[in-house]
């Protein structure tokens, strides 16, 4: 993705903003970078019995297609997870849960929801010298599920967490993601009774929700054809107590009372190994198209998985644990004909976390991305040490083949620093990271 064309235009925008105007300027920059996000007319839906973590009313949002489409996108929003006072209250920052204070009525006009994903916006955003690219979801009906329960949209518990410092009163937290998800799914079924294509997707915690809630959502809405795309929220195999992801699984299973949800799954799911959720979905819906995408150098979700449970927990140790679990996941997915995977190595946006947010720049994969073989290959792009010696597949191409052509795509990119050496990315990534709070 030759972003060096951006250099001249973006260099001026890269001047650090003053503190007073930082938020406004960053919003303006991202608005230009991603061509305005979405400006849909959203219908707010509030259903009885649905709650955010702090006990306030849960709300989700619907956009009805203006083209008469019978296809439906259901997007689970991401944003961390929580299982104690620090992570649920917001004190833990990035390693906590998003929206601990609930959801505003104008949530879909706020930064996260407006710019969150090209998949929601129906187009990979246009950048300077780079046109918008329409995606397969353009013109679809959309259900957007904000995230405010800290339980990857499937928790089923009310817990009182004590402040370990003793400075604040105990916090009563509603892990009511499952009730919210099922209420929304039933409402959506009534509103859209004849869905042809259903794409369930989400990023980060929303990616985890895609895997863990797909069985329930898919059975409720009952489309003619189902698709799921888990972006950067893998549920790794952990059959043994010493497996790397087991400590996290045990912790959330207890805090969120997950057995009350998992016990409803069919026998193809092993309740002692949460990673078998992938097998279960593949076996229960053999004609559906399923896919995982995420980066090998994801230093966000990997921190949730290991940092608080294992030592050493420095960056490279955490990423090595992640790679080991990711290798096992890929081996598992290969067993099922209806599972695709699209795994780039690294992108200097959001710590290589999530490949379908904000922009698809750098969200590409090449099975044979290697260091250049010969000196003359440096004559073009002399700054770049890497070259794709197989097909260079952008995310928009993956989505088109996956959804419109029902192809199985499997790309697990080897170690490379192609994106790191892209001059345009050197300008673009810091701007987006600033806007994301990274």
PAKOLGU-646264 format. One record per residue (C-alpha): residue in one letter; x, z, y. Coordinates in steps of 0.2 Angstrom, whole numbers, padded with zeros to 4 digits, always signed. Layout:
aXZY
...
***
This chain:
x+0000+0000+0000
x+0010-0006+0014
x+0006+0006+0028
x+0021+0002+0039
x+0009-0009+0049
x+0002+0007+0056
x+0019+0013+0063
x+0017+0007+0081
x-0001+0012+0084
x+0000+0029+0075
x+0016+0034+0083
x+0007+0038+0100
x-0006+0048+0091
x+0007+0058+0082
x+0011+0068+0098
x+0007+0087+0094
x-0009+0092+0103
x-0011+0107+0114
x-0018+0122+0106
x-0034+0121+0117
x-0038+0103+0112
x-0031+0103+0095
x-0047+0103+0085
x-0055+0089+0097
x-0040+0078+0096
x-0038+0079+0078
x-0056+0076+0075
x-0054+0060+0086
x-0039+0055+0077
x-0047+0056+0060
x-0063+0048+0067
x-0052+0033+0071
x-0042+0034+0055
x-0057+0034+0044
x-0068+0023+0054
x-0081+0036+0059
x-0086+0044+0042
x-0104+0042+0038
x-0119+0043+0050
x-0133+0044+0037
x-0149+0051+0040
x-0149+0067+0029
x-0164+0076+0023
x-0160+0095+0021
x-0168+0103+0006
x-0170+0122+0004
x-0178+0128-0013
x-0184+0145-0017
x-0172+0156-0027
x-0157+0146-0022
x-0143+0156-0013
x-0125+0155-0006
x-0113+0168-0011
x-0117+0179+0003
x-0136+0179-0001
x-0141+0167+0012
x-0152+0152+0008
x-0143+0138-0001
x-0146+0120+0005
x-0142+0103-0001
x-0144+0086+0007
x-0152+0069+0002
x-0149+0052+0009
x-0162+0039+0003
x-0155+0021+0001
x-0161+0009+0014
x-0159-0006+0002
x-0171+0000-0011
x-0157+0004-0024
x-0162+0014-0039
x-0144+0020-0041
x-0140+0038-0037
x-0124+0047-0032
x-0123+0066-0035
x-0108+0073-0026
x-0102+0091-0030
x-0092+0097-0015
x-0076+0106-0019
x-0067+0120-0010
x-0058+0134-0020
x-0065+0147-0031
x-0067+0166-0031
x-0068+0181-0043
x-0063+0196-0032
x-0065+0203-0015
x-0050+0194-0007
x-0055+0177-0013
x-0074+0179-0011
x-0073+0187+0007
x-0062+0173+0014
x-0047+0184+0016
x-0036+0174+0003
x-0037+0159+0014
x-0034+0142+0004
x-0034+0152-0013
x-0052+0158-0010
x-0069+0150-0009
x-0076+0139+0005
x-0090+0143+0016
x-0091+0162+0012
x-0103+0164+0027
x-0116+0151+0020
x-0121+0134+0026
x-0127+0128+0043
x-0142+0117+0045
x-0131+0103+0053
x-0118+0104+0039
x-0118+0086+0035
x-0113+0082+0053
x-0098+0094+0052
x-0080+0088+0048
x-0079+0091+0029
x-0096+0083+0024
x-0094+0069+0037
x-0077+0063+0031
x-0076+0070+0014
x-0076+0055+0003
x-0076+0036+0004
x-0087+0037-0012
x-0100+0046-0001
x-0097+0034+0013
x-0099+0019+0002
x-0083+0011+0009
x-0064+0015+0009
x-0061+0018+0027
x-0054+0005+0039
x-0037+0009+0046
x-0028+0000+0060
x-0023-0017+0053
x-0033-0013+0037
x-0051-0018+0035
x-0065-0006+0028
x-0067-0010+0009
x-0085-0009+0003
x-0086+0002-0013
x-0098+0001-0028
x-0108+0016-0021
x-0113+0006-0005
x-0132+0007-0002
x-0135+0020-0016
x-0146+0035-0014
x-0135+0051-0012
x-0137+0069-0016
x-0124+0080-0008
x-0121+0097-0015
x-0112+0109-0003
x-0101+0123-0011
x-0104+0141-0006
x-0104+0151-0022
x-0086+0151-0027
x-0091+0147-0045
x-0088+0128-0047
x-0107+0126-0046
x-0111+0134-0063
x-0109+0153-0061
x-0124+0165-0066
x-0120+0182-0060
x-0121+0194-0045
x-0106+0205-0043
x-0100+0219-0031
x-0082+0217-0027
x-0073+0232-0019
x-0060+0229-0006
x-0043+0234-0014
x-0037+0240+0003
x-0052+0252+0006
x-0054+0245+0024
x-0070+0236+0021
x-0086+0240+0012
x-0090+0233-0005
x-0095+0214-0005
x-0110+0209-0015
x-0108+0191-0021
x-0120+0179-0028
x-0112+0167-0041
x-0128+0157-0042
x-0121+0140-0044
x-0130+0136-0060
x-0147+0141-0053
x-0143+0130-0037
x-0138+0116-0048
x-0153+0116-0059
x-0165+0118-0045
x-0157+0103-0036
x-0157+0093-0052
x-0176+0096-0056
x-0180+0092-0038
x-0170+0076-0038
x-0178+0070-0054
x-0195+0072-0046
x-0189+0062-0030
x-0180+0049-0040
x-0189+0047-0057
x-0182+0030-0062
x-0163+0031-0059
x-0154+0016-0066
x-0136+0021-0063
x-0131+0040-0060
x-0114+0044-0054
x-0110+0062-0055
x-0093+0066-0046
x-0085+0079-0036
x-0067+0084-0030
x-0057+0100-0034
x-0070+0113-0038
x-0083+0100-0038
x-0073+0090-0050
x-0074+0105-0062
x-0093+0105-0059
x-0094+0087-0063
x-0087+0091-0081
x-0096+0108-0083
x-0113+0103-0076
x-0114+0085-0082
x-0123+0089-0098
x-0137+0098-0088
x-0138+0086-0074
x-0138+0071-0084
x-0151+0077-0096
x-0162+0083-0082
x-0162+0067-0072
x-0161+0055-0087
x-0154+0039-0080
x-0154+0023-0088
x-0135+0024-0088
x-0123+0038-0084
x-0106+0039-0076
x-0095+0054-0072
x-0079+0055-0062
x-0070+0072-0061
x-0058+0071-0047
x-0044+0085-0048
x-0054+0098-0057
x-0049+0097-0075
x-0054+0110-0088
x-0039+0111-0098
x-0038+0115-0117
x-0035+0133-0120
x-0039+0138-0138
x-0026+0152-0139
x-0024+0168-0129
x-0006+0162-0124
x-0011+0145-0118
x-0007+0143-0099
x-0025+0140-0093
x-0033+0154-0104
x-0030+0168-0092
x-0040+0159-0078
x-0054+0154-0091
x-0056+0172-0096
x-0056+0178-0079
x-0070+0167-0072
x-0079+0168-0089
x-0081+0187-0085
x-0084+0186-0066
x-0096+0172-0066
x-0105+0177-0083
x-0102+0160-0089
x-0107+0163-0107
x-0125+0163-0101
x-0123+0145-0096
x-0110+0139-0110
x-0122+0146-0124
x-0134+0133-0119
x-0122+0119-0123
x-0123+0110-0140
x-0112+0114-0155
x-0099+0100-0150
x-0093+0112-0137
x-0082+0126-0144
x-0086+0142-0134
x-0069+0149-0137
x-0060+0134-0129
x-0068+0129-0113
x-0057+0113-0113
x-0068+0106-0126
x-0081+0102-0113
x-0073+0085-0112
x-0076+0082-0130
x-0094+0088-0129
x-0099+0077-0115
x-0090+0062-0124
x-0099+0065-0140
x-0116+0069-0133
x-0117+0054-0122
x-0107+0040-0131
x-0114+0026-0120
x-0109+0034-0104
x-0093+0030-0094
x-0083+0046-0091
x-0067+0047-0081
x-0054+0060-0074
x-0043+0056-0059
x-0030+0068-0051
x-0011+0069-0047
x+0003+0075-0058
x+0010+0084-0043
x-0006+0093-0038
x+0000+0109-0030
x-0017+0116-0025
x-0028+0117-0041
x-0012+0121-0051
x-0010+0136-0040
x-0027+0142-0045
x-0023+0139-0063
x-0007+0148-0064
x+0000+0157-0049
x-0009+0173-0050
x-0008+0174-0069
x+0010+0168-0074
x+0028+0171-0069
x+0039+0163-0064
x+0026+0156-0051
x+0037+0146-0039
x+0031+0128-0035
x+0041+0119-0048
x+0037+0131-0062
x+0018+0130-0058
x+0019+0111-0058
x+0028+0111-0075
x+0014+0121-0082
x+0002+0109-0074
x+0011+0094-0082
x+0011+0102-0099
x-0008+0105-0098
x-0011+0087-0091
x-0002+0079-0105
x-0013+0089-0118
x-0028+0083-0108
x-0023+0065-0109
x-0020+0066-0127
x-0037+0073-0129
x-0046+0060-0119
x-0038+0046-0129
x-0048+0052-0144
x-0064+0046-0136
x-0068+0028-0132
x-0079+0031-0117
x-0066+0041-0107
x-0055+0034-0094
x-0041+0042-0084
x-0032+0037-0068
x-0018+0048-0064
x-0006+0044-0050
x+0010+0054-0048
x+0011+0060-0030
x+0003+0058-0013
x+0009+0068+0002
x-0009+0072+0008
x-0017+0089+0004
x-0002+0093-0008
x-0007+0079-0019
x-0024+0087-0022
x-0039+0075-0025
x-0037+0056-0025
x-0055+0052-0018
x-0055+0062-0002
x-0054+0055+0016
x-0045+0039+0012
x-0039+0029-0003
x-0022+0025+0005
x-0009+0032-0008
x-0023+0033-0021
x-0017+0020-0032
x-0009+0020-0050
x+0003+0009-0059
x+0008+0011-0077
x+0025+0005-0074
x+0030+0011-0057
x+0049+0012-0059
x+0065+0012-0049
x+0069-0006-0044
x+0080-0015-0057
x+0090-0027-0047
x+0098-0027-0030
x+0089-0042-0023
x+0072-0032-0025
x+0078-0022-0010
x+0077-0037+0001
x+0058-0034+0003
x+0054-0017+0008
x+0073-0011+0008
x+0067+0007+0012
x+0057+0008-0005
x+0066+0012-0021
x+0051+0010-0032
x+0042-0006-0038
x+0027-0008-0049
x+0031-0019-0064
x+0013-0019-0071
x-0003-0021-0062
x-0005-0011-0046
x-0022-0004-0046
x-0030+0004-0030
x-0044+0017-0032
x-0057+0005-0026
x-0052-0008-0040
x-0053+0006-0053
x-0071+0011-0047
x-0077-0007-0047
x-0071-0009-0065
x-0077+0008-0071
x-0094+0007-0064
x-0099-0011-0061
x-0090-0018-0076
x-0091-0003-0088
x-0072-0005-0092
x-0061+0009-0099
x-0046+0011-0088
x-0031+0022-0093
x-0016+0023-0082
x-0005+0038-0082
x+0009+0035-0069
x+0027+0040-0073
x+0037+0050-0060
x+0040+0041-0044
x+0041+0044-0025
x+0033+0027-0020
x+0021+0036-0008
x+0034+0047-0001
x+0045+0032+0004
x+0031+0023+0012
x+0034+0023+0031
x+0016+0022+0035
x+0012+0037+0025
x+0025+0047+0034
x+0014+0045+0050
x-0003+0046+0041
x-0001+0060+0030
x+0004+0074+0043
x-0011+0069+0054
x-0023+0070+0039
x-0015+0086+0033
x-0017+0094+0051
x-0035+0089+0051
x-0038+0097+0034
x-0029+0113+0039
x-0015+0109+0028
***
